Amino acid sequence: MSDAASDPHSHLARDFVGYGEQPPHARWPGNARLALNIVVNYEEGSEMSFDDGDGVTESGLIEGGSGGFEGRDLAAESMYEYGSRVGIWRVLRLLQARAMPATVFATALALERNPAVARAIRTAGYDVCSHGRRWVRAQQFTAEQEAEEIRAAYDSITRSIGTPPLGWYCRYAPTLNTRRLLAEHGGFLYDADAYNDELPYWVRVQERDHLVIPYSLANNDGKFSRGSMTTANDFFEFLRDSFDMLYEEGATAPKMMSVGLHLRLIGHPGRAVGLARFLDHVAAHRDVWVCRRADIAAHWKAVHPPRP
């Protein structure tokens, strides 16, 4: 048995080189200069809460609010509810008005609690990437417990959507076991638990080829909650400039761009207008492949299969 096969963590070795100075030509469909993937994070109702017996109210990626005390934070709970009551429908309208597809990073429990959203995702033809069963810190789990969370999320999303999730993305950072457990599960085309490239790439996980499609926390509305973006124009300009540079480079070296959205943030009208401006900017350009993450995975597997 090889050392790689005997070491379950061999795929975790850090790679500071990647594709290097001359990455492969992506050969996107239609000779597109850029593959753009809009990611809608649907997670409201999966966060830590008193209702679910956690003894704490989740306060991440919200406006701020009362905070600073022990006990149930009703203000924070209400901010989360905005995403599933209002924000999701506004973002879907913006995408559908422009006939643009998207990928939904969905937590299983959030879909269970709002069947109307699951139906809308299914009707729109968006693909789903599993964002876990609910918000948990898998670093506190045994490998067996984490495997059960992966399985439970996969099965639940399959019931809610009618088709299985094709990818995986952790709410918090992956563990040393996550990628191995995904490979052993066998039901996923890819995982998105990486931020280190602008193209998909293959890794070997216990003698299996495993596809990684990196995500982005740079092109992400989470910056609103951290105070580094304050206006819709901040969001639009950052996305526009990222898009424009990648589009220019794409004349010779096409890449991919991920845009992450959270409904309790970008769903507010004063921010959603920035998203609308960006989508219109994209629509004004030719040779852009606005696509689902599942489409990227299928393309990469067909055109850039793993090398021996």
C-alpha positions as CSV (number, residue, x, y, z in Angstrom):
1,M,0.0,0.0,0.0
2,S,1.3,3.5,-0.9
3,D,2.0,6.1,1.7
4,A,-0.8,8.2,0.3
5,A,-3.3,5.4,0.6
6,S,-2.2,4.6,4.2
7,D,-2.4,8.2,5.3
8,P,-6.0,9.4,5.5
9,H,-4.8,13.0,5.7
10,S,-2.4,13.0,2.8
11,H,-4.7,15.2,0.7
12,L,-4.5,18.0,3.3
13,A,-0.9,18.8,2.4
14,R,-0.8,22.5,1.6
15,D,-0.1,23.5,-2.1
16,F,1.4,26.9,-2.6
17,V,1.9,26.4,-6.3
18,G,-1.4,25.3,-7.8
19,Y,-1.6,25.9,-11.6
20,G,1.2,28.3,-11.5
21,E,1.9,31.0,-14.1
22,Q,0.1,29.2,-16.9
23,P,-3.2,27.8,-15.7
24,P,-5.1,25.5,-18.1
25,H,-7.5,27.2,-20.5
26,A,-10.9,26.5,-19.0
27,R,-12.6,26.1,-22.4
28,W,-15.9,27.2,-21.0
29,P,-19.0,26.6,-23.2
30,G,-19.3,29.1,-26.0
31,N,-15.7,30.1,-25.5
32,A,-16.8,32.3,-22.7
33,R,-14.2,34.6,-21.1
34,L,-15.6,34.0,-17.6
35,A,-17.8,31.5,-15.7
36,L,-20.0,33.4,-13.2
37,N,-21.7,31.5,-10.4
38,I,-24.2,33.3,-8.1
39,V,-24.4,31.5,-4.8
40,V,-27.6,32.1,-2.7
41,N,-27.0,31.0,0.9
42,Y,-30.3,29.7,2.3
43,E,-29.7,29.0,5.9
44,E,-32.2,31.0,8.0
45,G,-33.7,28.6,10.5
46,S,-30.6,26.5,10.8
47,E,-28.7,28.8,13.1
48,M,-28.1,28.1,16.8
49,S,-31.1,29.1,18.8
50,F,-33.0,28.5,22.1
51,D,-35.8,26.9,20.1
52,D,-33.5,24.2,19.0
53,G,-32.0,23.6,22.5
54,D,-28.6,25.3,21.9
55,G,-29.0,27.7,24.9
56,V,-27.5,30.5,22.7
57,T,-28.7,32.9,20.0
58,E,-26.6,33.0,16.8
59,S,-25.5,36.5,16.1
60,G,-23.2,36.0,13.0
61,L,-23.9,37.8,9.8
62,I,-26.6,40.1,11.0
63,E,-27.1,43.8,11.4
64,G,-25.9,44.0,15.0
65,G,-28.8,44.5,17.3
66,S,-29.1,44.3,21.0
67,G,-26.4,41.7,21.7
68,G,-23.9,41.8,24.6
69,F,-25.9,39.8,27.1
70,E,-26.6,36.2,28.0
71,G,-29.9,34.8,27.1
72,R,-32.3,34.7,24.2
73,D,-31.8,37.5,21.7
74,L,-35.2,38.1,20.1
75,A,-33.8,40.9,17.9
76,A,-31.2,38.7,16.3
77,E,-33.9,36.0,15.8
78,S,-36.1,38.4,14.0
79,M,-33.2,39.5,11.7
80,Y,-32.7,35.9,10.6
81,E,-36.4,35.6,9.9
82,Y,-36.2,38.5,7.5
83,G,-34.0,36.4,5.1
84,S,-36.6,33.6,4.7
85,R,-39.7,35.8,4.9
86,V,-38.6,38.6,2.6
87,G,-35.0,38.5,1.4
88,I,-35.2,35.2,-0.5
89,W,-38.1,36.4,-2.6
90,R,-36.5,39.7,-3.6
91,V,-33.3,38.0,-4.6
92,L,-35.2,35.3,-6.6
93,R,-37.1,38.1,-8.4
94,L,-33.9,39.9,-9.4
95,L,-32.4,36.7,-10.8
96,Q,-35.5,35.5,-12.6
97,A,-36.1,38.9,-14.1
98,R,-32.8,38.6,-15.8
99,A,-33.1,34.8,-16.5
100,M,-29.9,34.1,-14.6
101,P,-29.3,30.8,-12.9
102,A,-27.9,30.3,-9.5
103,T,-26.6,27.7,-7.0
104,V,-28.2,27.5,-3.6
105,F,-25.9,26.7,-0.6
106,A,-28.8,25.3,1.5
107,T,-28.9,23.9,5.0
108,A,-31.3,21.0,5.3
109,L,-33.2,22.3,8.3
110,A,-33.8,25.7,6.7
111,L,-35.5,23.9,3.7
112,E,-37.5,21.7,6.0
113,R,-38.9,24.8,7.8
114,N,-39.9,26.6,4.6
115,P,-41.3,24.2,2.0
116,A,-42.3,27.1,-0.3
117,V,-38.6,28.1,-0.7
118,A,-37.8,24.5,-1.6
119,R,-40.5,24.5,-4.2
120,A,-39.2,27.8,-5.6
121,I,-35.7,26.4,-5.9
122,R,-36.9,23.3,-7.6
123,T,-39.2,25.3,-10.0
124,A,-36.3,27.7,-10.9
125,G,-34.0,24.8,-11.7
126,Y,-31.3,25.9,-9.4
127,D,-28.8,23.3,-8.2
128,V,-28.3,22.8,-4.4
129,C,-25.0,22.4,-2.6
130,S,-25.4,21.0,0.9
131,H,-24.5,23.6,3.5
132,G,-24.9,21.0,6.2
133,R,-27.9,19.8,8.2
134,R,-27.7,22.9,10.4
135,W,-25.1,25.2,11.8
136,V,-22.7,23.0,13.8
137,R,-19.0,23.1,14.6
138,A,-17.9,19.8,13.2
139,Q,-14.5,20.3,14.9
140,Q,-16.2,19.2,18.1
141,F,-17.4,15.9,16.5
142,T,-15.9,12.5,16.1
143,A,-15.4,11.4,12.5
144,E,-18.4,9.1,12.9
145,Q,-20.6,12.0,14.1
146,E,-19.5,14.2,11.3
147,A,-20.3,11.4,8.8
148,E,-23.8,11.1,10.2
149,E,-24.3,14.9,9.8
150,I,-23.2,14.7,6.2
151,R,-25.6,11.8,5.5
152,A,-28.5,13.4,7.3
153,A,-28.1,16.6,5.4
154,Y,-27.9,14.8,2.1
155,D,-31.0,12.8,2.8
156,S,-33.0,15.7,4.1
157,I,-32.2,18.0,1.1
158,T,-33.0,15.2,-1.3
159,R,-36.5,14.9,0.3
160,S,-37.0,18.7,0.3
161,I,-35.9,19.4,-3.3
162,G,-36.6,16.0,-5.0
163,T,-33.0,15.6,-6.2
164,P,-29.8,15.2,-4.1
165,P,-27.4,18.0,-3.4
166,L,-24.5,17.8,-5.8
167,G,-21.9,19.6,-3.7
168,W,-20.9,20.3,-0.1
169,Y,-19.8,23.5,1.7
170,C,-19.3,23.7,5.5
171,R,-20.9,26.5,7.5
172,Y,-17.8,26.7,9.5
173,A,-14.3,25.5,8.4
174,P,-14.0,21.9,7.3
175,T,-12.3,19.4,9.7
176,L,-9.4,17.2,9.0
177,N,-11.9,14.5,8.1
178,T,-14.5,16.3,6.0
179,R,-13.1,15.8,2.5
180,R,-12.4,12.1,3.2
181,L,-15.9,11.6,4.5
182,L,-17.4,13.2,1.5
183,A,-15.4,10.9,-0.8
184,E,-16.5,7.9,1.3
185,H,-20.2,9.0,1.1
186,G,-19.9,9.0,-2.7
187,G,-22.9,11.2,-3.5
188,F,-21.2,14.5,-4.2
189,L,-19.7,15.8,-7.4
190,Y,-17.5,18.4,-5.6
191,D,-16.9,20.3,-2.5
192,A,-16.5,24.1,-2.2
193,D,-14.4,24.2,1.0
194,A,-11.5,26.1,-0.5
195,Y,-10.7,29.7,-1.3
196,N,-7.3,29.2,-3.0
197,D,-8.0,29.4,-6.7
198,E,-10.1,30.8,-9.5
199,L,-10.4,27.5,-11.3
200,P,-11.6,24.1,-10.2
201,Y,-9.0,21.5,-9.4
202,W,-8.7,17.8,-8.6
203,V,-7.2,16.2,-5.5
204,R,-6.6,12.6,-4.5
205,V,-8.5,11.5,-1.5
206,Q,-7.7,7.9,-0.4
207,E,-7.0,6.8,-4.0
208,R,-10.1,8.6,-5.3
209,D,-10.3,11.6,-7.6
210,H,-12.2,14.4,-5.9
211,L,-13.2,17.7,-7.4
212,V,-12.8,21.0,-5.6
213,I,-14.6,24.2,-6.9
214,P,-13.3,27.0,-4.8
215,Y,-15.7,29.6,-3.2
216,S,-15.0,33.2,-2.3
217,L,-15.4,35.3,0.8
218,A,-14.1,38.3,-1.1
219,N,-17.0,38.6,-3.5
220,N,-19.4,38.2,-0.7
221,D,-22.1,40.3,1.0
222,G,-20.9,39.1,4.4
223,K,-18.7,42.2,4.4
224,F,-21.8,44.2,5.2
225,S,-22.0,42.6,8.6
226,R,-18.4,43.4,9.3
227,G,-18.6,47.0,8.4
228,S,-16.2,46.9,5.5
229,M,-19.1,47.6,3.1
230,T,-21.8,50.0,3.9
231,T,-23.7,51.0,0.8
232,A,-25.1,49.2,-2.2
233,N,-22.6,51.0,-4.4
234,D,-19.7,49.6,-2.3
235,F,-21.0,46.1,-3.1
236,F,-21.6,46.9,-6.8
237,E,-18.3,48.5,-7.4
238,F,-16.3,45.7,-5.8
239,L,-18.1,43.0,-7.8
240,R,-17.9,45.1,-11.0
241,D,-14.2,45.7,-10.6
242,S,-13.6,42.0,-9.9
243,F,-15.7,41.0,-12.9
244,D,-14.0,43.5,-15.2
245,M,-10.5,42.3,-14.4
246,L,-11.5,38.7,-14.8
247,Y,-13.3,39.5,-18.1
248,E,-10.2,41.2,-19.5
249,E,-7.9,38.4,-18.4
250,G,-10.4,35.9,-19.9
251,A,-9.4,36.9,-23.4
252,T,-6.5,34.5,-23.0
253,A,-7.0,32.8,-19.6
254,P,-10.7,32.3,-18.7
255,K,-11.4,31.9,-15.0
256,M,-14.5,31.5,-12.7
257,M,-16.0,34.0,-10.3
258,S,-18.2,33.2,-7.3
259,V,-20.5,35.7,-5.7
260,G,-21.9,34.9,-2.3
261,L,-25.3,36.2,-1.1
262,H,-27.0,36.0,2.3
263,L,-30.7,36.8,2.3
264,R,-30.9,38.6,5.6
265,L,-28.2,40.9,4.3
266,I,-28.4,41.5,0.5
267,G,-32.2,41.0,0.7
268,H,-32.7,44.4,2.1
269,P,-33.7,46.9,-0.6
270,G,-30.9,49.4,0.1
271,R,-28.4,46.6,-0.6
272,A,-30.3,44.6,-3.2
273,V,-30.1,47.5,-5.6
274,G,-26.3,46.9,-5.7
275,L,-26.9,43.3,-6.7
276,A,-29.3,44.5,-9.4
277,R,-26.7,46.9,-10.8
278,F,-24.1,44.1,-10.9
279,L,-26.4,41.7,-12.6
280,D,-27.2,44.4,-15.2
281,H,-23.5,45.0,-15.7
282,V,-22.9,41.3,-16.3
283,A,-25.8,41.2,-18.8
284,A,-24.3,44.0,-20.8
285,H,-21.3,41.8,-21.6
286,R,-21.0,39.1,-24.2
287,D,-19.0,35.8,-23.8
288,V,-20.0,35.3,-20.1
289,W,-21.2,32.0,-18.9
290,V,-23.6,32.6,-16.0
291,C,-24.0,29.1,-14.7
292,R,-24.8,26.8,-11.8
293,R,-22.0,25.2,-9.8
294,A,-23.2,21.8,-11.0
295,D,-22.6,23.0,-14.6
296,I,-19.0,23.9,-13.7
297,A,-18.5,20.5,-12.1
298,A,-19.9,18.7,-15.1
299,H,-17.8,20.8,-17.5
300,W,-14.6,20.3,-15.6
301,K,-15.1,16.6,-15.3
302,A,-15.7,16.3,-19.1
303,V,-13.1,18.7,-20.4
304,H,-10.4,18.6,-17.7
305,P,-10.6,15.1,-16.2
306,P,-8.2,14.1,-13.5
307,R,-4.8,13.1,-14.8
308,P,-3.2,9.8,-13.8
